[in-house]
Amino acid sequence: MAFMSDSLNSKPSRSKFPFLIAVVVLAVGAAAAWHFLGKPSEQADPASGSSSQTVQKGPAGTGRRGSMAPTDMIVSTGKAEKTTLSVYLNALGTVTAYNTVEVRARVDGQLAKVLFAEGQEVKAGEVLAVIDQRPYQSALAQAQGTLQENQAQLKNAQIDLERYRQLFKEDSVAKQTLDTQQALVAQYQGTIKNSEAQVADAKLNLTFTEVKAPISGRLGLRQVDVGNLIASGDTTPIVTITQTKPIALTFSLPEDQLSTVRRQMATGKPLAVEAWDRGRNRVLATGTLVTVDNQIDTSTGTVKFKARFDNKDESLFPNQFVNVRLHALELSDVIVIPISAIQRNDEGPYVFVVGEGNTVATRKVSLGEIQGEQVEIRSGLEDGETVVTEGLDRLRDGQTVKVTQPTAETTPKTNPDANEATLGGGAGE
């Protein structure tokens, strides 16, 4: 019974061997088929993003990874245009009175009258105040009396001189007597000149008792009251006059921009200057550039400029802080391109020019003036040529590109409050 039981239990185990052998044979056959029929390409699966391992030959015979053809670089372009370029320079300035005078007394005395109102507009020559005139009237009368006395003495001496000359002809007086009388007449003539000068001085002092406006302008606050004693040497003025029509504006620019301004001044055309409010929201007044300082401030590297404004509406006030916009230069028939197209290397500035077949080539250029987003090209480009303005990072000479227009988000915007112009590259570029 035990033997029969063991035989029954061993039969199922033997029946599994053919099945296992068949599985092994099938596996070996599949491996051989995979080996002999060829491995599948390990190109990148677009869904998985894995990189391709197949190496293919390019048109020039050089190996490159990937089986897909390379795509063209996508760039944005701009045109080189011949146009008129207006160069503006921005600065900070201070309004100053064209003339400022501190009105002081020229003679000593008591202030008798004040004939002006504070803040009043006055004309040159108007009487502003009067100093007590009585002492100076007396001094004038005394000088005039002395002059009359000396004139009488001279007249008497001249009569005696004529008498002595007649007697000398008759040999009735000595020559010495005649000479003495002549000297006395000359002495009285000198005395009269001195007396006339004293009279003129007394009249002038009497005139100075009326304090007059030396210039036209606006009066400030009164510094002296009626009844006070004032003197010609006082440090405190009676009042201050500021000339505000016209009025001046002073501002400074970097020394690098001096040549730009002088270039326009050499043409003889006036340079327009605009005065803007603090927030650069509106133009307060428009004037013209008058002069440039004769030296550069070495501590700041700037040059001072002065502009003149008629200021008829008194929109500008002395010591007012304003923003200045100077129309520094007007260039006609110049080639300009977007400044974003400019690239630089060890040899200087260059651009990528788009040619036939949308193939780009590097072109060395010489820069001039810069205004906002435009730059003057002095040499290297012709009117109508196309230059690359965006997509320059990996661009190479001779590469084919696909031209597209920049989107609104990537288009650079000009900041109107930024410094609108600086001096270009210069002769060295």
Buried (B, 14 or more C-beta within 10 A) or exposed (E): EEEEEEEEEEEEEEEEEEEEEEEEEEEEEEEEEEEEEEEEEEBBEEEEEEEBEEEEEEEEEEEEEBEEEEEEBEBBBBEBBEEEBBBBBBBEBBBBBBBBBBBBBEBBBEBBEBEBEEEBBBEEEEEBBBBBBEBBBEBBEEBBEBBEEBBEBBEEBBEEBEEBEEBBEEEEBEEEBBEEBBEBBEEBEEBBEEBBEBBEEBBEBBEBBBBBBBBBBBBBEBBBEEEEEBEEEBEEBBBBBBBBBBBBBBBBBBBBBBEBBEBBBEEEEBBBBBBBBEEEEEBBBBBBBBEBBEEBEEEEEBBBBBBBBEBEEEBBBBEBEBBBBBBBBBBEEBBBBBBBBBBEEEEBBBBBBBEEEBEBEBBEBBBBBBBBBBBBBBEBBEEEBBBBBBBBEEBEEEBEBEBEEBEEEEEEEEEEEEBBBBBBBEEEB
